[in-house]
């Protein structure tokens, strides 16, 4: 056996030589000295972990149990992906053993020239993940639980994972509205390590009250109570400006022709002007605890909350004021 030590340096000192040899035998990687060891390769090996150890693909005989155990723990290859297969040749195994400090010159190799190595895989517990996804959606959505139906939860069921304890986490984007066809990111962990990120599809149906038109309304018509009703509809089929309360529509004027059974949306009507050009209005000015009133004449029409130009009839000064109601505007100083 050779350990890389120049024997000629110690020929005149046998005691030193013996001491060095004992130290090398006890402490160097060549503790794997395998005189009489027989290594029989298997035709195929099945592994679970990321690395292939010698004991996974070979049987060892002809040496002590401790040495066989130490040799068996030697990593000789990297495992394939879960569910996949790779082949490892005997020459490659010799190289890996030599790199690990094994004296392969004293090892007898038997068996096939190549070993077929297969990595065990775990399939996704689809139903369990689907239930977890539904629970995650319901815990985050802004809707009432009883108004929501979650269906068609799907993900790639062909994914194969390493064996171990599976956990998962859903991290939706901040802009997720939890409505209609939704795609959510799902992180998969095995034994605490992130191994895959997949996408989960789900359909979220939300039933809510919406205002519908019950009879034709012409353009510029005022919306009255007899013109509308409240129905339950799926919000996933409607736009975000759908009107949900009748009081938000009453008294407004339509901006287009609206047909029966139409779900009312805010762009279909506008608030009627509360002041028109030439109207005389009351100007209310607030300055802290003080309130000052004056009379003015409106220079343009405006709806509630809009800013209009008003002439103060006392000073003939033009100011900008906010429409607060019929015949009234307000100025803040």
Phi, psi and omega in degrees: 000140182245137181238010179081017179255133181283105185298329183297339180288344187235010183299326181276359183228078185298325180295318178295319181299315180298318179298317179296318182295319179295319179297317179296317183295327183275329192245339185276164177304339181287009169300346175280013178311126195236043180305125178081004181282134176246125182247113181252113181286145175273158176289329182212149177225146180243125183236159177245327186272178182288334184247149177261121177263159183301323181294341179288334189234005182209157171250144184242136177220168171087013178212179184290161180298321181296317180292321178297321179294317180296317178295320181297333180279353181294128178281124184245351180191165174266138183290152173289175175295154180308131181083357182257170183229145173219163178247140176236126182274160183296325179295321178295321178295320177301317181297314181295322177294318179296319177297332179276000177093016180273134176279091186287347180292339180255013179254133176265122180261130177230170177098190184290163179284334181228144178248130177272119183248126180242134179266126176295150181223153175250135177273155181291134172282081191305312184296322179294320179292320179300318178295320179295322179295316179297318179297321180295319179297313183294330180284342184250338188290155181273359186268161173291139186301320183289345181270356191247137171237127180248125184219174176053046176280113185228151174206171181289105183278355180274356182296134176246134185242161172298152177287149182146189181280119183264129170227163182211160183215138177252129179230083180291162179288162180295334183269006181296128182259356178052054182210132179075207179286120189235141176242125184237141177279134180237121178262132182249130180240138173239120183054037176087352181259133177292121182245332180208153170235122183234170181247135180248131177260141178210151175250123182247115179254129181237116178269129182211163177286133175223157180267128177240156179269134184256347177212157185302139176235121178284168178297137181071017177279145175280135181275123180246168184300324181288349183273344189226163174211172179250132178228161175267124179225160176279118183294338181293342178266000187238163179278167184288345181262023177294138181275129183251346181236134181299322183297339178285344182256329186299138177085350178274164180252138180290149178256001182198171175287133180236129184263158179303151181071003176285133174283124186287132178236154190298333181285350183278351180214166179218154178292138178290149178295135178269339176226149178233163180303129180096348180293142173271127185231163175266124178263125178246121180247129179249133176223087185067233180281351184270139176235123181243137179242152178207173179252142181216169177236129184285137179263352181202156179282155180202150177266172181300131180091346181278156178266132180228159176271134183227137176265121174289114186290343178279320185249352185061018179272137178269126179237167175250129184224159180262133180288124181250344180175183178297121177073022182217137175225162183225146177231134177251130179249000000 
